[in-house]
């Protein structure tokens, strides 16, 4: 099987290679094509015990079965259609195609059937949306949902290497000139991820719109997204107003049986605990004492794996028939 990883030198791109090694290569031989734009071409990446030189994507589009993209929206818009023309299925991690009505937006645990409705491109959702909808889906199916309020605590790696470099420079008393953050991040929290539009940031609009598309529901989602000085792992305080007031044991039951979700009845995890894991961890599950329909939980996942690379590779596995 021939697989291209476009943006192979980036944080998510390198994580995609790692997940491919773990999930695909041991079961089926993979002919890898690591690609990047001219700025990163020539670098080397490791894959299954071998070093590969990253090629400049402008030197030619290879014939592959799958192309995993994590090179930003502009690169996806420019190059993804060329891969489709040559017969590949593109799984794109950028926001370029997420809200295109002709492009499915897929979380395999939530809406796997949508993956098979593609016309060559499948979109990978935003990292914060992925872990939230894995928590919401079993609740929606079992009890119905009236509305969702969520506050995120998002790691600097969500902004790529620049986010990590900015935090590390500030920790050492300096400042990173190419910081992706609106304010200093060391010993701080920033309630802005992306630009503002109508009072909401880019990241918040993603969660609002993507959740509806993935769940095929008009549930109102009211998010506040916050960048925090953590390297890896997004956390979310999620408050869900259910249509009904089930016993907490019934809530535990539907969460425990849901694929990709780990329920912690009497505990919780932190971002440091989930680094390198593919599951979504849900703890501190409780109903509000004044409203038996208002359910709250603490939801944590590795944003590079669960929120990006693993979801993309799992979409690929779906199309391969579960291999």
C-alpha positions as CSV (number, residue, x, y, z in Angstrom):
1,X,0.0,0.0,0.0
2,X,1.3,3.4,-1.0
3,X,0.8,6.3,1.5
4,X,1.9,9.9,1.3
5,X,2.2,12.1,4.3
6,X,2.1,15.7,3.3
7,X,3.7,17.9,6.0
8,X,5.8,15.0,7.3
9,X,8.2,17.2,9.2
10,X,5.6,18.9,11.3
11,X,4.4,17.9,14.8
12,X,1.3,16.2,13.5
13,X,3.0,14.8,10.4
14,X,5.7,13.1,12.5
15,X,2.9,11.7,14.8
16,X,1.1,10.4,11.8
17,X,4.2,8.5,10.8
18,X,4.4,7.0,14.3
19,X,0.7,6.0,14.3
20,X,1.1,4.5,10.8
21,X,4.0,2.4,12.2
22,X,1.9,1.2,15.0
23,X,-1.4,0.5,13.3
24,X,-0.8,-0.1,9.6
25,X,2.8,-1.2,8.8
26,X,2.8,-4.3,11.0
27,X,-0.2,-5.7,9.1
28,X,0.3,-4.4,5.6
29,X,3.5,-3.3,3.8
30,X,3.6,0.5,3.5
31,X,5.5,2.3,0.7
32,X,5.9,5.7,2.3
33,X,6.1,9.0,0.4
34,X,7.0,11.8,3.0
35,X,6.4,15.2,1.4
36,X,6.6,18.8,2.4
37,X,6.7,22.3,0.9
38,X,10.1,23.5,-0.3
39,X,11.0,25.0,3.1
40,X,11.1,21.6,4.8
41,X,12.1,19.4,1.8
42,X,15.4,17.6,2.3
43,X,14.9,16.8,6.0
44,X,14.8,13.2,7.1
45,X,12.1,11.3,8.9
46,X,12.2,7.8,10.4
47,X,9.7,5.2,9.5
48,X,9.7,1.5,10.4
49,X,13.4,1.4,11.0
50,X,14.5,3.4,7.9
51,X,15.4,7.0,7.3
52,X,13.4,8.7,4.5
53,X,14.3,12.0,2.8
54,X,11.3,14.3,2.6
55,X,10.6,15.3,-0.9
56,X,9.4,18.7,-2.2
57,X,5.8,18.3,-3.1
58,X,6.3,20.7,-6.1
59,X,8.6,18.2,-7.7
60,X,5.6,16.0,-8.5
61,X,2.5,14.3,-7.1
62,X,3.2,10.5,-6.5
63,X,0.7,7.8,-7.3
64,X,-0.6,6.7,-3.9
65,X,-3.6,5.0,-2.3
66,X,-3.9,7.4,0.6
67,X,-2.5,10.9,1.2
68,X,-2.5,12.1,4.8
69,X,-2.3,15.9,4.9
70,X,-1.1,18.1,7.8
71,X,0.6,21.0,6.1
72,X,-2.0,23.7,6.6
73,X,-5.1,24.9,4.8
74,X,-3.3,26.6,1.9
75,X,-1.3,23.5,1.1
76,X,-4.4,21.3,1.3
77,X,-6.4,23.5,-1.0
78,X,-3.5,23.7,-3.5
79,X,-2.4,20.0,-3.6
80,X,-5.2,17.8,-2.3
81,X,-7.2,17.9,-5.6
82,X,-4.2,16.8,-7.5
83,X,-3.9,13.7,-5.4
84,X,-7.6,12.9,-5.9
85,X,-7.1,13.3,-9.7
86,X,-4.4,10.7,-9.5
87,X,-6.7,8.2,-7.6
88,X,-5.7,8.8,-4.0
89,X,-8.1,9.3,-1.1
90,X,-7.0,12.4,0.8
91,X,-7.5,12.6,4.6
92,X,-6.9,16.2,5.5
93,X,-6.1,17.5,9.0
94,X,-6.5,21.2,8.1
95,X,-9.7,23.3,8.2
96,X,-9.7,23.7,4.4
97,X,-12.6,21.3,3.6
98,X,-14.3,20.7,7.0
99,X,-17.4,22.7,6.3
100,X,-17.6,21.9,2.6
101,X,-21.0,20.1,2.3
102,X,-19.5,17.7,-0.3
103,X,-16.7,16.6,2.1
104,X,-17.4,14.3,5.0
105,X,-16.1,15.3,8.4
106,X,-15.4,12.1,10.3
107,X,-14.6,10.8,13.8
108,X,-14.6,7.0,13.3
109,X,-16.2,6.2,16.7
110,X,-19.0,8.7,16.1
111,X,-20.0,8.8,12.4
112,X,-18.0,6.1,10.5
113,X,-20.7,5.8,7.8
114,X,-19.9,9.3,6.6
115,X,-16.4,8.2,5.6
116,X,-17.8,6.1,2.7
117,X,-19.6,9.1,1.2
118,X,-16.4,10.8,0.1
119,X,-15.6,12.0,-3.4
120,X,-11.8,11.8,-2.8
121,X,-11.4,14.0,0.3
122,X,-12.3,13.3,3.9
123,X,-11.8,16.0,6.5
124,X,-10.3,15.4,10.0
125,X,-12.0,17.6,12.6
126,X,-10.5,20.1,14.9
127,X,-8.7,18.5,17.9
128,X,-10.9,19.9,20.6
129,X,-14.0,18.9,18.6
130,X,-12.9,15.3,18.2
131,X,-12.5,14.6,21.9
132,X,-15.7,16.4,22.8
133,X,-17.9,14.6,20.3
134,X,-16.6,11.2,21.4
135,X,-18.0,12.1,24.9
136,X,-21.2,13.6,23.5
137,X,-22.2,10.9,21.1
138,X,-23.3,8.2,23.6
139,X,-25.1,10.8,25.6
140,X,-27.0,12.1,22.6
141,X,-28.0,8.6,21.5
142,X,-29.2,7.5,24.9
143,X,-30.7,10.7,26.5
144,X,-30.8,13.5,24.0
145,X,-29.0,16.8,24.4
146,X,-30.5,20.3,24.6
147,X,-27.3,22.3,24.8
148,X,-23.6,22.1,25.5
149,X,-21.3,24.6,27.3
150,X,-17.5,23.9,27.2
151,X,-14.3,25.6,28.3
152,X,-11.1,24.1,26.8
153,X,-7.6,24.2,28.2
154,X,-5.5,23.6,25.1
155,X,-1.8,22.7,24.9
156,X,0.7,24.8,23.1
157,X,1.5,21.9,20.7
158,X,-1.9,22.7,19.2
159,X,-0.1,25.6,17.5
160,X,2.7,23.3,16.2
161,X,6.4,23.6,16.8
162,X,6.0,27.4,17.1
163,X,3.8,27.0,20.1
164,X,6.3,24.8,21.8
165,X,9.2,27.1,20.9
166,X,7.3,30.1,22.3
167,X,6.7,28.5,25.6
168,X,10.2,27.1,25.9
169,X,11.7,30.5,25.1
170,X,9.6,32.3,27.7
171,X,10.4,29.7,30.3
172,X,14.1,30.5,29.8
173,X,13.4,34.2,30.2
174,X,13.4,35.1,26.5
175,X,10.8,35.6,23.8
176,X,10.1,33.8,20.5
177,X,9.8,36.2,17.7
178,X,7.4,34.0,15.7
179,X,5.1,33.2,18.6
180,X,1.6,32.2,17.5
181,X,0.1,33.5,20.7
182,X,-1.6,36.9,21.3
183,X,0.0,37.3,24.7
184,X,2.8,35.7,26.7
185,X,2.0,32.0,27.5
186,X,4.5,31.2,30.3
187,X,2.7,31.3,33.7
188,X,-0.4,32.6,31.9
189,X,-3.6,31.5,30.2
190,X,-4.9,33.1,27.0
191,X,-8.7,33.0,26.2
192,X,-8.0,33.4,22.5
193,X,-7.2,30.8,19.9
194,X,-7.4,32.3,16.4
195,X,-9.0,35.5,15.4
196,X,-12.2,37.1,16.8
197,X,-15.4,37.2,14.7
198,X,-18.8,38.2,16.3
199,X,-17.4,37.7,19.7
200,X,-16.1,34.1,19.2
201,X,-12.6,33.0,18.1
202,X,-11.8,30.9,15.1
203,X,-11.3,27.8,17.4
204,X,-14.7,28.4,19.0
205,X,-16.5,28.7,15.7
206,X,-14.9,25.4,14.7
207,X,-16.3,23.6,17.7
208,X,-19.7,25.2,17.1
209,X,-20.0,24.3,13.5
210,X,-18.1,21.0,13.3
211,X,-20.0,19.4,16.2
212,X,-23.3,19.9,14.3
213,X,-21.9,18.4,11.1
214,X,-20.4,15.4,12.8
215,X,-23.4,14.6,15.1
216,X,-26.0,15.5,12.4
217,X,-27.7,17.6,15.0
218,X,-28.4,21.3,15.7
219,X,-27.3,21.1,19.3
220,X,-26.1,24.6,20.4
221,X,-22.5,24.5,21.6
222,X,-21.2,27.5,23.5
223,X,-17.4,27.2,23.8
224,X,-14.6,29.3,25.4
225,X,-11.3,28.1,24.1
226,X,-8.2,28.8,26.2
227,X,-4.5,28.3,25.5
228,X,-2.5,27.1,28.6
229,X,1.2,26.5,29.2
230,X,1.0,22.7,28.7
231,X,3.1,20.9,26.0
232,X,0.7,18.1,25.0
233,X,-2.9,17.3,25.9
234,X,-6.1,19.2,25.7
235,X,-8.5,19.3,28.6
236,X,-12.2,20.3,28.5
237,X,-14.7,21.2,31.2
238,X,-17.9,20.1,29.4
239,X,-21.4,20.9,30.7
240,X,-24.3,19.1,29.0
241,X,-28.0,19.8,29.4
242,X,-29.7,16.5,28.7
243,X,-33.2,16.1,27.4
244,X,-34.0,13.8,30.3
245,X,-32.7,13.2,33.9
246,X,-31.3,9.7,34.0
247,X,-29.7,8.1,37.0
248,X,-25.9,8.6,37.1
249,X,-25.5,4.8,36.8
250,X,-27.2,4.9,33.4
251,X,-24.8,7.6,32.3
252,X,-21.9,5.5,33.5
253,X,-23.3,2.6,31.5
254,X,-23.5,4.3,28.1
255,X,-20.0,5.9,28.6
256,X,-18.3,2.7,29.6
257,X,-19.5,0.9,26.5
258,X,-18.4,3.5,24.0
259,X,-15.4,2.8,21.8
260,X,-12.3,5.0,22.3
261,X,-13.6,6.4,25.6
262,X,-12.2,5.6,29.1
263,X,-14.5,6.4,32.0
264,X,-13.0,7.2,35.4
265,X,-15.9,7.1,37.8
266,X,-14.1,8.3,40.9
267,X,-11.0,9.9,39.5
268,X,-9.6,12.1,36.7
269,X,-6.5,12.5,34.6
270,X,-4.4,15.4,33.6
271,X,-2.7,16.2,30.2
272,X,0.5,14.8,31.5
273,X,-1.2,11.4,32.2
274,X,-2.6,11.0,28.6
275,X,0.4,11.9,26.5
276,X,1.0,9.1,24.0
277,X,-2.5,7.6,24.4
278,X,-5.2,7.3,21.9
279,X,-8.2,7.2,24.2
280,X,-10.5,10.0,25.4
281,X,-10.5,10.1,29.2
282,X,-13.6,11.2,31.0
283,X,-13.6,11.9,34.7
284,X,-15.4,14.0,37.4
285,X,-18.8,13.0,35.9
286,X,-21.6,14.5,38.0
287,X,-25.1,16.0,37.9
288,X,-25.7,19.5,39.3
289,X,-27.5,19.4,42.6
290,X,-30.1,22.0,41.5
291,X,-30.7,20.5,38.0
292,X,-30.9,16.7,37.5
293,X,-30.5,17.2,33.7
294,X,-27.2,19.2,33.9
295,X,-24.3,16.8,33.5
296,X,-20.7,18.0,33.9
297,X,-17.4,16.1,33.1
298,X,-13.7,16.6,32.7
299,X,-12.5,15.4,29.3
300,X,-8.8,14.9,28.4
301,X,-7.0,13.6,25.3
302,X,-3.6,13.8,23.6
303,X,-4.2,16.5,20.9
304,X,-1.4,15.2,18.6
305,X,-2.7,11.6,18.6
306,X,-6.4,11.4,19.4
307,X,-7.0,15.0,18.2
308,X,-5.2,14.6,14.9
309,X,-2.9,11.8,13.8
310,X,-4.8,8.8,15.2
311,X,-8.1,10.0,14.0
312,X,-6.7,10.4,10.5
313,X,-5.2,6.9,10.5
314,X,-8.4,5.4,11.9
315,X,-10.3,6.9,9.0
316,X,-7.8,5.2,6.7
317,X,-8.3,1.9,8.5
318,X,-12.1,2.3,8.1
319,X,-11.7,2.6,4.3
320,X,-9.3,-0.4,4.3
321,X,-12.0,-2.6,5.9
322,X,-10.7,-2.3,9.5
323,X,-7.1,-3.5,8.9
